[in-house]
């Protein structure tokens, strides 16, 4: 009996996650350029569009990433994997390319006594390029939500933390992997301490370090200590040390854990979920990324079938009825409700659900009508 139960639950879980494998869509990569007035030249962007982007009118959050020609592809792959298994939202990943001969200058802070101190220099100048030219360009060309995040590694990590400090409302989430916080006598740490004391930072911040030189690990630990010493209800911080990784290998894990921190509790537990359970999860998702997210029809049907198998009649019917009302043109939603009513020997309710389906579905074909009526078998309609 136990083996049968386990097998049935496994089948139900497959039903719930079938959409992961049913779609053969893959993401698309577009290379484009921005004619930057701030930088005084054309600059390359590599844009990774999520699977299904071309086949829908859906809007997506955006993740901007420095060193986009190096870090973009694997980061987009991580986003794609997490989103396919509903552990994070699908995202547009924008790889901002930093040419090797300009990378240090663009991603690091200019020295305090720099002769250009009266104007924008170093990472502050590059940050203005992203804010004033890259982001508006992406918003004008692609379907984006207001949610946007920034990720960077090494000098890119230093840049990401500087961006959080200088533009605390620009990015909802920041990922800084092995940030070079030692730079210019730990200048970023001084800025961070001041901002943390003033509780000026907002959003979610993930920072990590690998098995690296003391100059890297000590400054990293100092930032961690500062975030703990000056906590803020508006800033959620997570830090990790990947002791088995090097400076070059840590980015893969850093992006994964960083994305999980940016989208906490996004995944649905592998357990029966009622309508209230699912609505709470999707309400939290909606609040996090700033757009209304509804429970997908297939997920509602899958969890409804799980509840039906467990003979939780009221919970199952509530979920099936919500699904039918929310997706009135879905034949599957109507069929699932009728089947559930019949399963619980609620014949009158099943007949009422049949009538509702016949009235609600536009252009119901004779074949579909016969499919609905066949659910009753030999029972009199």
Secondary structure, DSSP 8 states (H G I E B T S, - for coil): -HHHHHHHHHHHHHHHTHHHHH-----EEEEEEEEETTTTEEEEEEEEE-TTSTT----EEEEEEESHHHHHHHHHHHHHHHHHTTSS--EEEEEE---TTTHHHHHS---TT-TTTTS--HHHHHHHHIIIIIHHHHHHHS-EEEEEEEEEETHHHHHHHHHHHHTTTT-SEEEEES--TTHHHHHHHHHHHHHHHTT---EEEEEEEES--HHHHHHHHHHHHHHHHT-BTTEEEEEEEETT--TTTHHHHHHHHHHHHHTTT-S--SS---HHHHHHHHHHHHHHHTS-----HHHHHHHHHHHHHTT-HHHHHHHHHHHHHHTTT-HHHHHHHHHHHHHTT-HHHHHHHHHHHHHHSTT--HHHHHHHHGGGTTS--
